[in-house]
Amino acid sequence: MAALPDLAAAGLYGVVVFLLTLGLLVVFVETVPPRRLLALLLGSALAAVVLAGLGEVGVALLVLGIGAALVANHTFEWLTTRP
């Protein structure tokens, strides 16, 4: 049985994880080096695919929320530090 069987609730949890992770990144982490960002994105995508393959689609949405927060943080940094 899946840990989060209700996909609607898992999607909302994914949004909450996204916002919490983005808040932590913006407040406490000044910059994520591009190589580390790429590694974290590939790791989160791989973990989401593996979890979805195992039937844990809800938990995979949480992992995708973390990956999306990394992308949003990088975009925020790029937009605010352009000359």
Order of alpha helices (4+ residues) and beta strands (2+ residues): alpha-alpha-alpha
